[in-house]
Amino acid sequence: MSNKKNKETLEALKVLNNHDDNDDKYFDRVRLVIHLKQRMAERGITQMELSEKAGVRQATISQLSRGHIERLHVPSIEKIAQALELDDITQLITLELESEIMNAANPFDIEY
């Protein structure tokens, strides 16, 4: 895991641990981000190919690659990581502060 990702993950966990229910409007939520689409593109593999290699339904691969996550089935994530030959789970899943995700989506700080 890179030092930057380590630091960001630790900061996100500190925010979670120090959360006060009265501070909701100031609370920067932590979001689970799946990087499956990027890992598949790097390897030039399709959803169907990954599905067959990992033994996971193609619909599951599709949902994860689009970021549609209500709950994660850990054995499926493990199979996907193994099929992609990942040795660091943060190559597939990271915790990121919502503000950082929004900053990345709005690099010029345009206010709406």
C-alpha positions in Angstrom: 0.0 0.0 0.0 1.4 3.4 -0.9 2.2 5.9 1.9 -0.3 8.4 0.5 -3.1 5.8 0.6 -2.1 4.6 4.1 -2.2 8.2 5.3 -5.6 8.9 3.6 -7.1 5.7 5.0 -5.8 6.5 8.6 -7.2 10.0 8.3 -10.6 8.6 7.2 -10.7 6.2 10.1 -9.8 8.9 12.6 -12.7 11.0 11.2 -15.0 8.0 11.7 -13.8 7.4 15.3 -14.1 11.1 16.3 -17.6 11.5 14.9 -20.2 13.4 17.0 -23.8 13.0 16.0 -24.3 16.8 16.5 -21.6 17.5 13.8 -23.5 15.8 10.9 -23.5 18.9 8.7 -19.7 19.2 9.1 -19.0 15.5 8.9 -17.0 14.4 5.9 -18.3 11.0 5.1 -16.1 8.1 4.2 -17.0 6.2 1.0 -16.0 2.8 -0.1 -14.6 3.1 -3.7 -14.2 0.1 -5.9 -11.5 0.4 -8.6 -12.6 -2.7 -10.6 -13.2 -0.8 -13.9 -9.6 0.6 -13.8 -8.0 -2.8 -13.0 -9.9 -4.5 -15.8 -8.9 -1.8 -18.3 -5.2 -2.1 -17.2 -5.3 -5.8 -18.0 -7.4 -5.5 -21.1 -10.0 -8.0 -19.7 -13.8 -7.9 -20.2 -16.4 -8.4 -17.6 -17.3 -11.7 -19.1 -13.7 -12.9 -19.1 -13.2 -11.8 -15.5 -16.5 -13.4 -14.5 -15.3 -16.8 -16.0 -11.8 -16.5 -14.5 -13.1 -15.5 -11.0 -16.2 -17.7 -10.9 -18.3 -14.7 -10.1 -21.5 -13.7 -12.0 -21.1 -11.2 -14.8 -23.9 -9.1 -13.3 -21.9 -8.8 -10.0 -18.8 -7.7 -12.0 -20.9 -5.1 -13.9 -22.4 -3.7 -10.7 -19.1 -3.5 -8.9 -17.4 -1.8 -11.9 -20.2 0.8 -12.0 -19.9 1.4 -8.3 -23.3 0.1 -7.5 -22.6 -1.3 -4.0 -25.2 -2.0 -1.3 -23.3 -4.8 0.3 -20.1 -6.7 -0.5 -19.8 -10.4 -0.5 -16.2 -10.9 0.7 -15.7 -14.3 -1.0 -16.6 -12.7 -4.3 -14.1 -9.8 -3.8 -11.4 -12.3 -2.8 -12.1 -14.3 -6.0 -12.0 -11.2 -8.2 -8.7 -10.0 -6.5 -7.2 -13.4 -7.1 -8.3 -13.6 -10.7 -6.8 -10.1 -11.3 -3.6 -11.3 -9.5 -3.8 -8.4 -7.0 -1.5 -8.7 -3.9 -2.8 -5.5 -2.3 -6.5 -5.1 -1.7 -6.2 -1.3 -1.9 -5.6 -1.8 -5.6 -9.3 -2.9 -5.7 -11.0 -1.2 -2.7 -10.2 2.0 -0.9 -11.9 4.2 1.7 -12.0 7.8 0.6 -13.4 11.0 2.1 -16.4 12.2 0.3 -14.9 15.7 -0.1 -11.9 14.2 -1.9 -14.1 12.3 -4.3 -16.1 15.5 -5.0 -12.8 17.5 -5.4 -11.7 15.0 -8.0 -15.0 15.3 -9.8 -14.8 19.1 -9.7 -11.1 19.9 -10.1 -11.8 23.6 -10.8 -13.8 24.2 -7.6 -16.9 25.3 -9.5 -19.8 26.1 -7.1 -23.2 25.0 -8.2 
